[in-house]
């Protein structure tokens, strides 16, 4: 699969709350980072629980605003609807994916301001 197809499959699985399909888009040893910062998770054993916790939110949905593909890198700008402790709201996300051998090897995320 092309990097574009892999990242689109990941977004589709996220919006469907299909954990198995989402995990299939990540390499077994994939890493997730805060953009230019801390390591958030390594491997399926650490990545899966992050999504399991998110998928319990009834209003969870990511809307793609723009996407750029450069070789095996895909950058998405999204608005994500979430259920925060303070109520339903949105947050902008910048997601940078590096796809290697048909799976996401590394992903970095920048989170914007929460809007309720």
Rosetta blueprint (number, residue, H / E / L):
1 X L
2 X L
3 X H
4 X H
5 X H
6 X H
7 X H
8 X H
9 X H
10 X H
11 X H
12 X H
13 X H
14 X H
15 X H
16 X H
17 X L
18 X L
19 X H
20 X H
21 X H
22 X H
23 X H
24 X H
25 X L
26 X E
27 X E
28 X E
29 X E
30 X E
31 X E
32 X E
33 X E
34 X E
35 X L
36 X L
37 X L
38 X L
39 X E
40 X E
41 X E
42 X E
43 X H
44 X H
45 X H
46 X H
47 X H
48 X H
49 X H
50 X H
51 X H
52 X H
53 X H
54 X H
55 X L
56 X L
57 X L
58 X L
59 X L
60 X L
61 X E
62 X E
63 X E
64 X E
65 X E
66 X E
67 X E
68 X E
69 X E
70 X E
71 X L
72 X L
73 X E
74 X E
75 X E
76 X E
77 X E
78 X E
79 X E
80 X E
81 X E
82 X E
83 X E
84 X E
85 X L
86 X L
87 X E
88 X E
89 X E
90 X E
91 X E
92 X E
93 X E
94 X E
95 X E
96 X E
97 X E
98 X E
99 X E
100 X E
101 X L
102 X L
103 X E
104 X E
105 X E
106 X E
107 X E
108 X E
109 X E
110 X E
111 X E
112 X E
113 X E
114 X E
115 X E
116 X L
